[in-house]
Amino acid sequence: MAAAAEQHMKPHAIMVPVPLQGHLIPSVELALKLASNGFTITFINTQITHSKITLARSLTGESPDDEDIFSDQRNLHGFDIRYVTLSDGFPLSFDRSRNHNEFMEGLLLAFPVIVDEFIGNLLSSDVNPPVSYLIADSFFVWPSAVAKKHCLVHISFWTEPALAFTMYYHIHLLRRHGHFDSQDNRRDAINYIPGVEAIECRDLPSYLQDSEPWSVMHRYIFKSLEDAREADFVICNTVFELESSTITALQETKPFYAIGPIFRRGSAVAADFWPETPGCGPWLDARPENSVLYISFGSLVNVGKEVIQEIAHGLLQNSKLSFLWAIRRDITGCEETKVLPVGFEDEVRGRGLVVAWCSQIEVLSHSATGGFLTHCGWNSVLESVWCEVPMLCFPLLTDQFTNRKLVVDDWKVGMNMCGGKEVGREEVAENMKRLMNDAEGLRENMKERKKTLQNALSPDGSSEKNFEQFMHDIKLKIQPKSSIST
Ligand code: UDP
């Protein structure tokens, strides 16, 4: 009887990650962290996400439990994570990349109805323990309405830096000052966002830089951020000490918790959309310390063939540089199988390894890896700092421009790949050389930043304390004060 009462009292959250690789990975880790703190989690993946993971696992020769990515963790640690897959409104065969606008319309209109119905059914099924929380990725348009309808506490999970969040959060100020959504946007520095000393327009998330922000993607992003404003709590995959003034200012308007870095430190839960190309580990093992440049543009962005070729020529010009390049098969966004210059792989044989997908955290943590040419996705930035690998920055989309500012201008742990918008092989080659041969200053700064991350995760560190505080505060939201232990 006592055990039944205890089970009934457990906090239960529904978690919904955006169906993209860079959002799923931190969401999975967050689910594990909450479960290890006694939460019951109902974790929702879309069916297409689940089928990508299952296919990737079967291609690497694993024989996974087809139904549940968390089954090992449940068996190993007794975590109460209940895994659910839902349709995103499209059949599995629908090509979401090629029909991007239709897919975004589906996420705007169909997916909210599907999630709402699922939550309604779950709540009316007398689920035990009862659900109190909805933890949804901030890039959804529906969570606040759905949470209100079902009387759930709405927690918005922001998987980018606080600086990007605050720029969206203050979109009305950008509009008012003519930096966004005017006929002729101002181009001077922005110095009126609370907690942000000054930020150049080129460092805004790309959707806030666009002069014609009316696409379905813009509508989607802006509607999501409007929704996130309504959240009861925001949790952010960052560290207070890295963005203290931005976070302090945000906390004046919202309960905002910096609980990062949340990233994959082992491969406890299989969540990759692509199979890992085998052989990276042994290849790195055979190379001297800090000698390899790792190159990856993440899981999402498309890079034009011309740009790939300029980077390849930069590598050819650095004839002694070892490199490991992860190039997704869909990197250019079309069915292009040959994106590298003719004869490239023969020419670099012995010093270069080209793979489709790797375990990035393992590559970055290898002692042979000495530099990272990155698109500056936020997970990549955090992982690179954690592994103390200086970055050569090539932002392409969304928050990557803002992340570049943090990496290069604020923390000084990376440098730009190109001075301007053009990508030219001479400049690329020169900067690769500088990063690999002349980055002592960056490495020193990196040590400090790594310490910041490590300290934040120590038992008395800011992120651990914020996480404790967050769990305390959300419990307070649903229970009478007297029943909360401090
Ligand atoms: N990643 C990986 N192998 C690769 C490329 C990427 O494991 O070959 C992982 C990487 O470690 C990171 C995520 O995919 O956790 C990409 O997220 P990020 O925010 O860096 O970029 P996005 O893909 O969202 O643009």
Residues whose N, C-alpha, C, O or C-beta is under 5 A from the ligand:
A	BS01	UDP	G22 I25 S296 F297 G298 S299 L300 V301 A326 A356 W357 C358 S359 Q360 I361 G377 W378 N379 S380
